[in-house]
């Protein structure tokens, strides 16, 4: 499956996109591919980032075991046909 909407690179990020990328790097340690696509709609991207942080990052409130969270990510990627 190919992406229909191209993700924004770090170099292309300006204004709200750059702010969201900086926040993502601070909260998650990286900018996820989905975040790079969602930033085309900044309001959606602003909603999505805290949700992901709360689910995935222990310091942001995640209480599940890290192995279980990683397994969920891998399974979701497999179901969605992610090849990497």
N, C-alpha and C positions, 0 to 999 in steps of 0.2 A: 504494500500500500504506500502510495506517495503522499507527501504533504500537499494539501491544496492551498494552504496559506503559508507563505514563507515566514520563518522566524526572523526576528530582528537581531542583528549581531551587536556585540558590545560597542563597536565603532559607530554603528548607525543609531544607537540609542541616544536620544536627546529629550530634554524636557521631562515629562512624566515617565517616559520609558526609562530614562537614565536613573531617575529617582527610584523607580521600582526595582531595577537591576541592582542598585546599590543596597536597597533594603533586603533583597533576596540574598545577596552575598553575605550580608550581615547576619540574617536570620538562619539561613540554610547552608551557607558556605559555598553556594554556587547559584547559577541561574538555570532552572530546569527548562528543557525544550518547550514544554507546554507554556511556561511563563513567557518565553520569547514570542510565542504565537498570540497568547492572550493580550499582550501589551498593545496590540492593534486596537483593542478596546480597553483603555486604561481603567474604566470603572469596574469591569469584570476582573481585570488583573489585580486591582487593589483589594477586592473581596477574596480572591483566591489565595493570595500569599499568606495572610494570617491563618487561614484554614489549614493549609499544608503545614505550616510551622507548628500549629497546635497538635496536629495528628502525628507528625514525624519527629519533632524535637522535644526531648525530655525537659529542657529548660523552658520550653514554651507551654508545657502542660501535658505532653504525651505520657501516658502511664502504661502502655503496653510494652512488652518485651521487644527490644530492638530486633531480635531474630524474627519474631512474628511480623513486625512491620516490614522488614526486608523481604520476607516470604510473600507478603501481600503485594508488594511492588512487583516482584518477579512474576507472580501468578497473573496479575492484571496485565502486565506487559505481554505475557505469553498469549493470553486470551485475545488481546487486541492486535496480535500479529506483529508485535515489535521485534525487529530482527537484530537489534543491538543491545 
